[in-house]
Amino acid sequence: MNTALVILAAGKGTRMNSDLPKVLQPIAQTPMLVHAMRAGAVLSPERTVIVAGHGAEEVARVAKVEDESVSVAVQEEQLGTAHAVAQARDALTGFKGDVVVLFGDTPFIEPTTLERMIAARKSFDLVMLGFDIAEVQPRYGRMIMDGDRLQKIVEYKDATEEQRAIRFTNSGLLACNSDLLFDLIDQVSNENASGEFYLTELVALANARGLTATAIKCDEAETLGVDSRADLAAADAAFQTRARNALLQQGVTLMAPDTVYLSADTVIGRDTVIEPNVVFGPDVTVESGATIRAFSHLEGCHVSRGAIVGPYARIRPGTELAENARIGNFVEIKNAVIAEGAKVNHLSYIGDASIGAASNIGAGTITCNYDGMMKHKTTVGENVFVGSNTMLVAPVTLGDGAMTATGTVVTKDVEPDALAVARAKQQNKPGYASKFFDMLRAKKARRDKGA
Ligand code: UD1
Protein backbone atom coordinates (compact mmCIF):
# COMPACT_ATOMS: atom_id res chain seq x y z
CA MET A 1 0.00 0.00 0.00
CA ASN A 2 1.37 3.44 -0.96
CA THR A 3 1.55 6.04 1.74
CA ALA A 4 1.62 9.83 1.62
CA LEU A 5 2.39 12.09 4.56
CA VAL A 6 0.63 15.35 5.25
CA ILE A 7 2.35 17.31 7.99
CA LEU A 8 0.38 20.21 9.45
CA ALA A 9 2.70 23.09 10.19
CA ALA A 10 0.75 26.30 9.60
CA GLY A 11 0.10 27.34 13.19
CA LYS A 12 1.65 30.47 14.63
CA GLY A 13 2.39 29.19 18.09
CA THR A 14 1.50 32.45 19.85
CA ARG A 15 2.47 31.04 23.23
CA MET A 16 6.05 30.53 22.03
CA ASN A 17 6.37 34.33 21.98
CA SER A 18 8.91 34.09 19.15
CA ASP A 19 9.67 35.42 15.67
CA LEU A 20 10.41 31.85 14.61
CA PRO A 21 7.44 29.78 13.35
CA LYS A 22 6.52 27.25 16.02
CA VAL A 23 7.42 24.16 13.99
CA LEU A 24 10.94 25.50 13.45
CA GLN A 25 11.66 25.74 17.18
CA PRO A 26 14.51 23.30 17.82
CA ILE A 27 14.61 20.22 19.96
CA ALA A 28 18.15 18.85 20.32
CA GLN A 29 19.31 21.45 17.76
CA THR A 30 16.86 20.19 15.12
CA PRO A 31 13.60 21.91 14.14
CA MET A 32 10.48 20.12 15.42
CA LEU A 33 9.23 19.84 11.86
CA VAL A 34 12.37 17.90 10.88
CA HIS A 35 11.80 15.52 13.80
CA ALA A 36 8.25 14.96 12.52
CA MET A 37 9.51 14.42 8.96
CA ARG A 38 12.08 11.87 10.18
CA ALA A 39 9.42 10.08 12.23
CA GLY A 40 7.18 9.85 9.15
CA ALA A 41 10.04 8.73 6.90
CA VAL A 42 9.77 5.25 8.43
CA LEU A 43 6.67 4.73 6.26
CA SER A 44 8.76 5.40 3.11
CA PRO A 45 6.09 7.83 1.88
CA GLU A 46 5.61 8.16 -1.84
CA ARG A 47 4.82 11.85 -1.32
CA THR A 48 5.16 14.25 1.59
CA VAL A 49 3.20 17.49 1.80
CA ILE A 50 3.97 20.14 4.39
CA VAL A 51 1.06 22.49 5.08
CA ALA A 52 2.69 25.80 5.96
CA GLY A 53 1.16 29.14 6.93
CA HIS A 54 2.97 31.32 9.43
CA GLY A 55 6.54 31.80 8.20
CA ALA A 56 5.72 29.59 5.19
CA GLU A 57 8.86 30.55 3.24
CA GLU A 58 11.18 29.69 6.08
CA VAL A 59 9.25 26.51 6.86
CA ALA A 60 9.49 25.46 3.20
CA ARG A 61 13.23 26.17 3.12
CA VAL A 62 13.92 24.04 6.20
CA ALA A 63 11.68 21.21 4.95
CA LYS A 64 13.44 21.12 1.57
CA VAL A 65 16.89 21.03 3.15
CA GLU A 66 15.77 17.86 4.95
CA ASP A 67 14.07 16.37 1.89
CA GLU A 68 14.04 18.24 -1.40
CA SER A 69 11.24 16.09 -2.77
CA VAL A 70 8.59 17.45 -0.33
CA SER A 71 5.74 19.65 -1.57
CA VAL A 72 4.70 22.66 0.43
CA ALA A 73 1.04 23.71 0.41
CA VAL A 74 0.32 27.13 1.83
CA GLN A 75 -2.67 27.63 4.11
CA GLU A 76 -3.12 31.39 3.98
CA GLU A 77 -5.63 31.55 6.84
CA GLN A 78 -5.67 29.01 9.64
CA LEU A 79 -9.30 27.93 9.61
CA GLY A 80 -8.81 24.60 11.37
CA THR A 81 -7.12 21.23 11.01
CA ALA A 82 -9.54 19.89 8.34
CA HIS A 83 -9.06 23.07 6.32
CA ALA A 84 -5.30 22.58 6.70
CA VAL A 85 -5.41 19.01 5.32
CA ALA A 86 -7.63 20.20 2.45
CA GLN A 87 -4.73 22.41 1.29
CA ALA A 88 -2.72 19.26 0.50
CA ARG A 89 -5.29 18.03 -2.02
CA ASP A 90 -3.59 19.50 -5.12
CA ALA A 91 -0.19 18.13 -4.18
CA LEU A 92 -1.76 14.68 -3.85
CA THR A 93 -3.53 14.69 -7.21
CA GLY A 94 -3.21 11.26 -8.79
CA PHE A 95 -1.99 9.68 -5.55
CA LYS A 96 -3.65 6.36 -4.71
CA GLY A 97 -3.15 4.98 -1.24
CA ASP A 98 -3.24 5.98 2.41
CA VAL A 99 -2.65 9.45 3.76
CA VAL A 100 -1.11 9.72 7.22
CA VAL A 101 -1.63 13.11 8.83
CA LEU A 102 1.08 14.21 11.27
CA PHE A 103 1.47 17.45 13.22
CA GLY A 104 4.68 19.43 12.87
CA ASP A 105 4.58 20.18 16.59
CA THR A 106 4.26 16.53 17.66
CA PRO A 107 7.83 15.47 16.96
CA PHE A 108 8.23 12.20 18.82
CA ILE A 109 5.98 9.63 17.19
CA GLU A 110 7.63 6.22 17.31
CA PRO A 111 8.03 4.25 14.05
CA THR A 112 6.14 1.31 15.55
CA THR A 113 3.16 3.54 16.33
CA LEU A 114 2.89 4.67 12.71
CA GLU A 115 3.24 1.07 11.58
CA ARG A 116 0.43 0.04 13.97
CA MET A 117 -1.78 2.78 12.48
CA ILE A 118 -1.16 1.47 8.98
CA ALA A 119 -1.78 -2.11 10.13
CA ALA A 120 -5.11 -1.08 11.72
CA ARG A 121 -6.19 0.37 8.39
CA LYS A 122 -6.61 -3.20 7.12
CA SER A 123 -9.69 -3.49 9.38
CA PHE A 124 -10.93 0.11 9.63
CA ASP A 125 -11.58 2.89 7.11
CA LEU A 126 -10.32 5.59 9.43
CA VAL A 127 -7.65 5.17 12.10
CA MET A 128 -7.02 7.87 14.70
CA LEU A 129 -4.18 7.90 17.20
CA GLY A 130 -4.97 8.59 20.85
CA PHE A 131 -3.37 8.44 24.27
CA ASP A 132 -4.46 8.35 27.90
CA ILE A 133 -3.77 11.64 29.64
CA ALA A 134 -2.50 11.56 33.19
CA GLU A 135 -4.32 14.77 34.12
CA VAL A 136 -7.48 16.18 32.59
CA GLN A 137 -6.47 18.89 30.13
CA PRO A 138 -8.71 21.15 28.07
CA ARG A 139 -6.52 21.13 24.98
CA TYR A 140 -7.32 17.65 23.71
CA GLY A 141 -10.37 16.17 21.98
CA ARG A 142 -12.12 13.28 23.77
CA MET A 143 -12.42 9.87 22.06
CA ILE A 144 -15.94 8.44 22.32
CA MET A 145 -15.41 4.68 21.94
CA ASP A 146 -17.75 1.74 21.65
CA GLY A 147 -15.54 -1.33 22.05
CA ASP A 148 -12.83 -0.93 19.43
CA ARG A 149 -15.05 1.33 17.32
CA LEU A 150 -14.50 5.06 17.55
CA GLN A 151 -17.87 6.79 17.33
CA LYS A 152 -16.81 10.41 17.41
CA ILE A 153 -14.28 12.85 18.81
CA VAL A 154 -15.56 15.75 20.85
CA GLU A 155 -13.38 18.80 21.28
CA TYR A 156 -13.10 19.94 24.88
CA LYS A 157 -14.88 23.23 24.14
CA ASP A 158 -17.84 21.33 22.70
CA ALA A 159 -17.88 18.51 25.27
CA THR A 160 -20.30 17.81 28.11
CA GLU A 161 -18.92 17.50 31.65
CA GLU A 162 -19.20 13.72 31.37
CA GLN A 163 -17.23 13.69 28.09
CA ARG A 164 -14.59 16.04 29.51
CA ALA A 165 -13.83 13.43 32.18
CA ILE A 166 -12.74 10.90 29.52
CA ARG A 167 -9.00 10.21 29.70
CA PHE A 168 -8.60 8.72 26.22
CA THR A 169 -7.79 11.76 24.11
CA ASN A 170 -6.93 12.56 20.53
CA SER A 171 -3.36 13.12 19.35
CA GLY A 172 -4.73 14.52 16.07
CA LEU A 173 -2.82 12.02 13.90
CA LEU A 174 -4.78 9.84 11.50
CA ALA A 175 -4.56 7.39 8.63
CA CYS A 176 -7.18 7.12 5.90
CA ASN A 177 -7.46 6.32 2.21
CA SER A 178 -6.66 9.45 0.24
CA ASP A 179 -9.85 9.65 -1.85
CA LEU A 180 -12.05 9.00 1.18
CA LEU A 181 -10.15 11.55 3.26
CA PHE A 182 -10.76 14.42 0.86
CA ASP A 183 -14.31 13.28 0.21
CA LEU A 184 -15.07 13.41 3.95
CA ILE A 185 -13.24 16.73 4.37
CA ASP A 186 -15.61 18.29 1.82
CA GLN A 187 -18.44 17.56 4.25
CA VAL A 188 -16.81 19.11 7.33
CA SER A 189 -18.59 22.22 8.59
CA ASN A 190 -17.38 24.88 10.99
CA GLU A 191 -20.49 24.95 13.16
CA ASN A 192 -18.83 24.42 16.51
CA ALA A 193 -17.63 26.38 19.52
CA SER A 194 -14.43 27.56 17.75
CA GLY A 195 -15.94 28.20 14.30
CA GLU A 196 -13.14 26.04 12.84
CA PHE A 197 -13.13 23.18 10.35
CA TYR A 198 -12.28 20.29 12.66
CA LEU A 199 -10.43 17.27 11.28
CA THR A 200 -11.92 15.32 14.16
CA GLU A 201 -15.35 15.64 12.57
CA LEU A 202 -14.27 13.01 10.01
CA VAL A 203 -14.98 10.31 12.58
CA ALA A 204 -18.69 11.10 12.96
CA LEU A 205 -18.99 11.66 9.20
CA ALA A 206 -17.43 8.27 8.44
CA ASN A 207 -19.73 6.50 10.92
CA ALA A 208 -22.77 8.25 9.44
CA ARG A 209 -21.85 6.72 6.08
CA GLY A 210 -21.64 3.23 7.59
CA LEU A 211 -17.85 3.23 7.42
CA THR A 212 -15.67 2.11 10.33
CA ALA A 213 -13.34 4.13 12.53
CA THR A 214 -11.04 3.13 15.37
CA ALA A 215 -8.47 4.70 17.62
CA ILE A 216 -5.22 3.06 18.57
CA LYS A 217 -3.30 4.06 21.66
CA CYS A 218 0.27 5.26 22.11
CA ASP A 219 2.30 6.52 25.01
CA GLU A 220 1.57 10.08 26.11
CA ALA A 221 5.27 10.98 25.67
CA GLU A 222 5.01 10.32 21.93
CA THR A 223 2.22 12.77 21.34
CA LEU A 224 3.56 15.42 23.62
CA GLY A 225 2.42 18.58 21.84
CA VAL A 226 4.75 21.58 22.11
CA ASP A 227 2.97 24.91 22.59
CA SER A 228 5.22 26.96 24.85
CA ARG A 229 8.89 27.41 25.71
CA ALA A 230 8.25 25.33 28.82
CA ASP A 231 6.85 22.51 26.64
CA LEU A 232 9.87 22.89 24.36
CA ALA A 233 12.30 22.58 27.27
CA ALA A 234 10.40 19.53 28.57
CA ALA A 235 10.44 17.94 25.10
CA ASP A 236 14.18 18.57 24.78
CA ALA A 237 14.78 17.06 28.22
CA ALA A 238 12.74 13.99 27.28
CA PHE A 239 14.70 13.67 24.04
CA GLN A 240 18.02 13.94 25.91
CA THR A 241 17.05 11.19 28.34
CA ARG A 242 16.13 8.84 25.51
CA ALA A 243 19.24 9.66 23.44
CA ARG A 244 21.59 9.21 26.44
CA ASN A 245 19.99 5.87 27.28
CA ALA A 246 20.37 4.75 23.67
CA LEU A 247 24.09 5.62 23.75
CA LEU A 248 24.59 3.77 27.03
CA GLN A 249 22.94 0.73 25.49
CA GLN A 250 25.20 1.01 22.44
CA GLY A 251 28.27 0.74 24.67
CA VAL A 252 29.23 4.39 25.09
CA THR A 253 30.41 5.43 28.57
CA LEU A 254 28.77 8.61 29.85
CA MET A 255 30.40 9.37 33.18
CA ALA A 256 27.62 11.75 34.20
CA PRO A 257 24.81 11.19 31.66
CA ASP A 258 22.59 14.03 32.86
CA THR A 259 25.29 16.59 32.08
CA VAL A 260 25.90 15.56 28.47
CA TYR A 261 23.87 17.49 25.87
CA LEU A 262 23.28 15.71 22.56
CA SER A 263 21.97 16.78 19.17
CA ALA A 264 19.44 14.72 17.28
CA ASP A 265 22.15 13.65 14.81
CA THR A 266 24.99 12.94 17.26
CA VAL A 267 26.72 9.63 16.49
CA ILE A 268 29.12 8.13 19.04
CA GLY A 269 30.92 4.81 18.67
CA ARG A 270 31.26 2.00 21.16
CA ASP A 271 33.76 2.22 24.02
CA THR A 272 34.10 5.96 23.64
CA VAL A 273 34.19 7.74 26.98
CA ILE A 274 32.34 11.01 27.42
CA GLU A 275 33.30 12.84 30.60
CA PRO A 276 30.89 15.20 32.41
CA ASN A 277 29.54 18.46 30.94
CA VAL A 278 30.12 17.94 27.25
CA VAL A 279 27.96 19.63 24.59
CA PHE A 280 27.45 18.07 21.17
CA GLY A 281 26.19 20.61 18.64
CA PRO A 282 24.82 19.52 15.26
CA ASP A 283 26.66 17.14 12.93
CA VAL A 284 29.17 15.43 15.20
CA THR A 285 30.47 11.90 14.70
CA VAL A 286 32.81 10.32 17.21
CA GLU A 287 34.26 6.93 16.35
CA SER A 288 34.86 4.08 18.77
CA GLY A 289 37.41 4.28 21.54
CA ALA A 290 37.78 8.04 21.64
CA THR A 291 37.70 10.15 24.80
CA ILE A 292 35.90 13.45 25.07
CA ARG A 293 37.02 15.01 28.30
CA ALA A 294 35.03 17.30 30.58
CA PHE A 295 33.62 20.70 29.53
CA SER A 296 34.27 20.32 25.82
CA HIS A 297 32.02 21.73 23.09
CA LEU A 298 31.89 20.04 19.68
CA GLU A 299 29.97 20.82 16.49
CA GLY A 300 30.30 19.89 12.81
CA CYS A 301 33.27 17.60 13.31
CA HIS A 302 34.50 14.04 13.01
CA VAL A 303 36.60 12.53 15.79
CA SER A 304 38.42 9.32 14.88
CA ARG A 305 39.21 6.26 16.92
CA GLY A 306 41.53 6.78 19.85
CA ALA A 307 41.52 10.58 19.67
CA ILE A 308 41.40 12.54 22.93
CA VAL A 309 39.65 15.89 23.12
CA GLY A 310 39.68 18.28 26.09
CA PRO A 311 39.15 18.98 28.87
CA TYR A 312 37.84 22.44 27.94
CA ALA A 313 38.27 22.09 24.17
CA ARG A 314 36.15 23.73 21.48
CA ILE A 315 35.89 21.86 18.20
CA ARG A 316 34.11 23.82 15.50
CA PRO A 317 32.61 22.95 12.09
CA GLY A 318 34.83 21.48 9.42
CA THR A 319 37.18 19.78 11.85
CA GLU A 320 38.54 16.32 11.17
CA LEU A 321 40.54 14.71 13.95
CA ALA A 322 42.38 11.62 12.70
CA GLU A 323 43.19 8.56 14.78
CA ASN A 324 44.97 9.22 18.06
CA ALA A 325 44.99 12.99 17.59
CA ARG A 326 45.24 14.91 20.88
CA ILE A 327 43.44 18.17 21.46
CA GLY A 328 44.03 19.56 24.93
CA ASN A 329 42.70 22.24 27.23
CA PHE A 330 41.65 25.67 26.01
CA VAL A 331 42.23 24.76 22.38
CA GLU A 332 39.89 25.88 19.59
CA ILE A 333 39.97 24.08 16.24
CA LYS A 334 37.94 25.27 13.24
CA ASN A 335 37.84 23.93 9.67
CA ALA A 336 41.06 22.01 10.13
CA VAL A 337 42.41 18.53 9.63
CA ILE A 338 44.58 17.24 12.46
CA ALA A 339 46.30 14.14 11.09
CA GLU A 340 47.08 10.91 12.86
CA GLY A 341 48.86 11.27 16.17
CA ALA A 342 49.26 15.06 15.89
CA LYS A 343 49.00 17.04 19.12
CA VAL A 344 47.60 20.46 19.91
CA ASN A 345 47.65 20.23 23.65
CA HIS A 346 47.42 23.67 25.21
CA LEU A 347 45.92 27.13 24.67
CA SER A 348 45.85 27.28 20.87
CA TYR A 349 43.68 28.43 17.98
CA ILE A 350 44.00 26.35 14.80
CA GLY A 351 41.68 27.55 12.02
CA ASP A 352 41.60 26.87 8.25
CA ALA A 353 44.59 24.57 8.60
CA SER A 354 45.96 21.14 8.06
CA ILE A 355 48.38 19.70 10.58
CA GLY A 356 50.38 16.70 9.38
CA ALA A 357 50.78 13.36 11.13
CA ALA A 358 52.76 13.26 14.38
CA SER A 359 53.34 17.02 14.42
CA ASN A 360 53.36 18.82 17.73
CA ILE A 361 51.84 22.25 18.08
CA GLY A 362 53.33 24.05 21.09
CA ALA A 363 51.33 25.85 23.76
CA GLY A 364 49.84 29.17 22.76
CA THR A 365 50.30 28.68 19.01
CA ILE A 366 47.84 30.55 16.83
CA THR A 367 47.04 30.39 13.15
CA CYS A 368 46.47 34.01 12.14
CA ASN A 369 43.96 32.99 9.47
CA TYR A 370 41.99 36.20 9.06
CA ASP A 371 43.39 39.45 7.71
CA GLY A 372 40.23 41.41 8.41
CA MET A 373 38.80 40.66 4.96
CA MET A 374 39.66 37.11 3.98
CA LYS A 375 40.52 33.76 5.51
CA HIS A 376 43.80 32.06 4.60
CA LYS A 377 45.15 28.57 4.99
CA THR A 378 47.98 27.24 7.13
CA THR A 379 49.61 23.98 6.09
CA VAL A 380 51.87 22.18 8.54
CA GLY A 381 53.63 19.06 7.25
CA GLU A 382 54.38 15.81 9.08
CA ASN A 383 56.64 15.55 12.13
CA VAL A 384 56.79 19.31 12.49
CA PHE A 385 57.63 20.81 15.87
CA VAL A 386 55.95 24.17 16.31
CA GLY A 387 57.47 25.98 19.29
CA SER A 388 55.27 27.55 21.95
CA ASN A 389 53.64 30.86 21.19
CA THR A 390 54.31 30.66 17.45
CA MET A 391 52.11 32.92 15.30
CA LEU A 392 51.50 31.27 11.94
CA VAL A 393 50.51 34.16 9.67
CA ALA A 394 48.48 32.55 6.88
CA PRO A 395 48.76 31.77 4.07
CA VAL A 396 51.83 29.87 5.13
CA THR A 397 53.32 26.39 4.80
CA LEU A 398 55.73 24.53 7.07
CA GLY A 399 57.46 21.61 5.35
CA ASP A 400 57.82 18.12 6.82
CA GLY A 401 60.23 17.89 9.74
CA ALA A 402 60.45 21.68 10.14
CA MET A 403 60.68 23.47 13.48
CA THR A 404 59.81 26.94 14.73
CA ALA A 405 61.54 28.62 17.62
CA THR A 406 59.38 29.64 20.56
CA GLY A 407 57.72 33.00 20.06
CA THR A 408 58.33 33.04 16.31
CA VAL A 409 56.03 35.00 14.02
CA VAL A 410 56.08 32.95 10.83
CA THR A 411 55.27 35.07 7.78
CA LYS A 412 57.20 33.11 5.13
CA ASP A 413 57.00 29.45 4.15
CA VAL A 414 59.47 27.21 5.96
CA GLU A 415 61.18 24.50 3.92
CA PRO A 416 61.29 20.88 5.14
CA ASP A 417 63.70 20.22 8.03
CA ALA A 418 64.45 23.94 8.47
CA LEU A 419 64.26 25.90 11.74
CA ALA A 420 62.40 29.19 11.53
CA VAL A 421 63.38 31.84 14.09
CA ALA A 422 61.77 35.26 13.99
CA ARG A 423 62.07 37.13 17.26
CA ALA A 424 64.16 39.91 18.79
CA LYS A 425 67.58 38.81 19.99
CA GLN A 426 67.90 38.54 23.78
CA GLN A 427 70.30 40.84 25.62
CA ASN A 428 71.28 40.31 29.30
CA LYS A 429 72.35 43.46 31.15
CA PRO A 430 74.22 42.52 34.35
CA GLY A 431 73.04 44.27 37.52
CA TYR A 432 70.28 46.19 35.72
CA ALA A 433 67.44 44.44 37.57
CA SER A 434 68.63 45.39 41.06
CA LYS A 435 69.39 48.96 39.94
CA PHE A 436 65.94 49.27 38.48
CA PHE A 437 64.26 47.98 41.67
CA ASP A 438 66.33 50.41 43.80
CA MET A 439 65.10 53.24 41.60
CA LEU A 440 61.48 52.12 41.95
CA ARG A 441 61.78 51.69 45.74
CA ALA A 442 63.14 55.24 46.07
CA LYS A 443 60.34 56.61 43.89
CA LYS A 444 57.66 54.82 45.98
CA ALA A 445 59.21 56.07 49.26
CA ARG A 446 59.10 59.69 47.99
CA ARG A 447 55.48 59.28 46.97
CA ASP A 448 54.42 57.67 50.32
CA LYS A 449 56.14 60.51 52.24
CA GLY A 450 54.38 63.15 50.24
CA ALA A 451 50.99 61.51 50.82
C1 UD1 B 1 -6.17 19.25 17.66
C2 UD1 B 1 -7.35 18.30 17.66
C3 UD1 B 1 -7.58 17.74 19.07
C4 UD1 B 1 -6.30 17.06 19.54
C5 UD1 B 1 -5.15 18.03 19.49
C6 UD1 B 1 -3.86 17.35 19.83
C7 UD1 B 1 -8.82 19.17 15.94
C8 UD1 B 1 -10.05 19.93 15.66
N1 UD1 B 1 -8.53 19.03 17.22
O1 UD1 B 1 -6.45 20.32 18.54
O2 UD1 B 1 -8.64 16.81 19.06
O3 UD1 B 1 -6.50 16.57 20.87
O4 UD1 B 1 -5.02 18.57 18.15
O5 UD1 B 1 -2.82 18.28 19.89
O6 UD1 B 1 -8.18 18.69 15.04
N2 UD1 B 1 -2.86 23.60 12.14
C9 UD1 B 1 -2.75 24.08 10.87
N3 UD1 B 1 -3.73 24.87 10.38
C10 UD1 B 1 -4.85 25.16 11.08
C11 UD1 B 1 -4.96 24.67 12.40
C12 UD1 B 1 -3.94 23.88 12.90
O7 UD1 B 1 -1.75 23.82 10.18
O8 UD1 B 1 -5.71 25.87 10.54
C13 UD1 B 1 -1.78 22.75 12.65
C14 UD1 B 1 -1.01 23.37 13.79
O9 UD1 B 1 0.12 24.08 13.31
C15 UD1 B 1 -0.60 22.14 14.59
C16 UD1 B 1 -1.72 21.15 14.35
O10 UD1 B 1 -2.37 21.58 13.17
O11 UD1 B 1 0.59 21.57 14.10
C17 UD1 B 1 -2.69 21.08 15.50
O12 UD1 B 1 -3.26 22.33 15.72
P1 UD1 B 1 -3.62 22.81 17.16
O13 UD1 B 1 -4.26 24.13 17.05
O14 UD1 B 1 -2.45 22.64 18.06
O15 UD1 B 1 -4.62 21.68 17.59
P2 UD1 B 1 -6.10 21.82 18.12
O16 UD1 B 1 -6.98 22.23 17.01
O17 UD1 B 1 -6.08 22.59 19.36
Residues whose N, C-alpha, C, O or C-beta is under 5 A from the ligand:
A	BS01	UD1	L8 A9 A10 G11 V51 E77 Q78 L79 G80 T81 A84 F103 G104 D105 R139 Y140 G141 N170 S171 G172 Y198 L199 T200 G225
